Amino acid sequence: MAKQILIIGAGVIGLSTAYYAARKGHRITVIDREPEQRDGCSFGNAGMIVPSHFTPLAAPGVVALGLKWMWHPESPFYIKPRLDWDLLNWGFKFWRAATPEHVRRSAPLLRDLSFASRACFEELAGLPENDFGLVQKGLLMLCRTQHALDDEAKMAEQARALGIPAEVFDAKQTAALEPNVRMDIAGSVYFPKDCHLSPNRFMAALKRQLDQLGVKFSWETEVTGWRVAGKRIEALRTNRGEFDADEYVICSGSWSPVIARDLRLKLPMQAGKGYSLTLVQPRQLPAICCIFTEARVAVTPMASSLRFGGTMEIAGLNETINPVRVRGIINAVPKYFPELLPIDFDGVQPWCGLRPCSPDGLPYVGRTSRYANLAIATGHAMMGLSLGPITGRLMAEILSDEKPALEIDFLNPDRYG
């Protein structure tokens, strides 16, 4: 039976949910607090589709590494010191989740989500006039030191045990795979099933599909409250009036906990600010996306441009650009690509976006038990684009009262109470 579905949030998760739900015949309205010409987290990211990322953000050793990095202003990770109960609560939950058992349980699910999402991207790329620059050439984890390469080789072993292809290359083998770029590395790990695309073009392609499916949009629409009767939501209150629907979905990224709080729902989350810089005509243009392993910088060719993205800055719902964090990305580039110099970034406008990070590194996907007609899809951290389509497809199945194609009990939005 067709339903009226209201989706709060027009990022990649919201638009993907709208697309797959509309394909099932539901009537969809999407609202967003930003104008249509926005530039949020779904647009300026590294554009990677990464089955290689089977380890959740909360993993053994991450806490110790994060504490070490905090004292280096240009490091890949930073927490802005502040007296904030939500931050302390999130940090404690993150510490408790960062165990080998959590990784062991989560890795098969992240693998299955990633491969299913990759298949969705292939299907979407095959639609008429839907070219968003999908390149299926894999990903290279570039390692400057032998120590890092040895660590990545162990990750490659784990990947292969999960059925994710991975190959360990020395510097010469890496150069043979990527001959257009001079690299200063000890070697790399190659994940042939990873892909990359242009996020802007993908979001535009999704919007075109939604327009063709008759999805309605309400831009610059702020949530102000809810009208509730027992275990059902009757309407969403906004600065543009009330919206009523059969089903409501919160897909508002880092702002989701604020929206959920008015419904007395606990959704532990911190905004992880990431930055990117895009060189329009770089001196060298790789064909394969890569990650500078030690520096935690992602590098993605997008047509004739080259995007560099990185850092995880926990500083609240704050979209101010910190030049020190940006400098950390820029200074890392010539250490791996010696022919690209810091001066190449002069005049390049840095972008930042807030990635929604749950304490256990897994997204929140599914219905809540408190309300019969409310679902949540958020908390994907750095995997929002990569897992966007499969999240949308799973949400469409849930909203249609169907059994999800994948077992997603670990993603229960109620898992923190």
Secondary structure, DSSP 8 states (H G I E B T S, - for coil): ---EEEEE--SHHHHHHHHHHHHTT-EEEEE-SS-SS---TTTSS--EE-TT--S-SS-TTHHHHHHHHTTSTTSSEEE-----HHHHHHHHHHHHH-SHHHHHHHHHHHHHHHHHHHHHHHHHHTSTT-----B-S-EEEEESSHHHHHHHHHHHHHHHHTT---EEEEHHHHHHHSTTS----SEEEEETT-EE--HHHHHHHHHHHHHHTT-EEE-S--EEEEEEETTEEEEEEETTEEE--SEEEE--GGGHHHHHHTTT-----EEEEEEEEEESS-SS--SSEEEETTTTEEEEEETTEEEEEEEEEE-SS-----HHHHHHHHHHHHHHSTTS-GGGGTT---EEEEEEE-TTS--EEEE-SS-TTEEEEE-BGGGHHHHHHHHHHHHHHHHTT---SS--GGG-TTTT-
